[in-house]
Amino acid sequence: MKKRGAIICIILVIWSAFIITDFSLARANKLPIFAIPIIRYKDGGSIEYYGLDYKVIKYVKLTVERGPEVVKVDFGTWFMRFSYPQ
């Protein structure tokens, strides 16, 4: 019984580390490490990344002068919808 509790505790610690790392990177407008790209939009390079029970969306704006530039990186649940920031 103690072995099962230890395994569950280790899994929760690793899962929390994944979420905290990707959340911190999203707040700094950087790409996630532990989430994988699933959906790519043809608006200049916006991408939806899916992780273990979370989603990261990278919004990209295509400009003539500078090319593609990252506008914003959002972090949320799998139910978060893609809505381009104004």
Secondary structure as GFF3:
##gff-version 3
##sequence-region A 1 86
A	DSSP	alpha_helix	2	27	.	.	.	ID=ss1
A	DSSP	beta_strand	36	40	.	.	.	ID=ss2
A	DSSP	beta_strand	47	51	.	.	.	ID=ss3
A	DSSP	beta_strand	54	63	.	.	.	ID=ss4
A	DSSP	beta_strand	67	76	.	.	.	ID=ss5
###
